[in-house]
Amino acid sequence: MRIAWFAWLARHFGEYGYDDGPLRAAIGTGAVLVTAALLWFALHRNRPAAVVATGLTCTLGIGWLAFH
């Protein structure tokens, strides 16, 4: 699933605001993933909440980066 996501993102790289350059896209995506990891570690005792919080953070964060 992850490989399919990255393949799809690579195909549509220029369409979704990531055309500011690969470095800026990598920094933004990395920041979203670090934020999601911090949420995971903060909520690790309640696994369902951690999964939902990290999934929502990744989806909204990368979606925001893609369209703005």
C-alpha positions in Angstrom: 0.0 0.0 0.0 2.8 2.4 0.9 4.6 1.7 -2.4 1.4 2.3 -4.4 0.9 5.6 -2.6 4.5 6.8 -3.4 4.1 5.6 -7.0 0.9 7.5 -7.3 2.5 10.6 -5.7 5.5 10.4 -8.1 3.2 10.2 -11.1 1.2 13.3 -10.1 4.1 15.2 -8.6 3.6 18.3 -10.7 -0.2 18.5 -10.4 -0.5 18.9 -6.6 1.6 21.8 -5.5 4.7 19.7 -5.1 6.2 21.5 -8.1 7.9 24.0 -5.8 10.8 21.6 -5.9 11.7 18.2 -4.5 13.5 19.7 -1.5 10.6 21.8 -0.4 8.2 18.8 -1.0 10.5 16.5 1.0 10.8 18.9 3.9 7.1 19.5 4.1 6.2 15.8 3.9 8.9 15.0 6.4 7.5 17.6 8.8 4.0 16.0 8.5 5.5 12.5 9.1 7.5 13.7 12.1 4.3 15.3 13.5 2.4 12.0 13.0 5.2 10.0 14.7 5.1 12.4 17.7 1.3 11.9 17.9 1.8 8.1 17.8 4.3 8.2 20.7 2.0 10.5 22.7 -1.0 8.2 22.3 0.8 4.8 22.2 -1.1 3.5 25.2 -4.4 3.8 23.4 -3.6 2.1 20.1 -6.9 2.8 18.2 -6.6 6.5 19.1 -2.9 6.5 17.9 -3.8 4.9 14.6 -6.6 7.3 14.0 -4.6 10.4 15.0 -1.6 9.5 12.9 -3.7 8.5 9.9 -5.7 11.7 10.0 -2.6 13.8 10.5 -0.9 12.2 7.5 -3.9 12.5 5.3 -4.7 16.1 6.2 -1.1 17.3 6.3 -0.1 15.8 3.0 -3.4 16.8 1.4 -2.9 20.4 2.6 0.7 20.4 1.2 -0.6 19.0 -2.1 -3.3 21.6 -2.7 -1.7 24.7 -1.3 
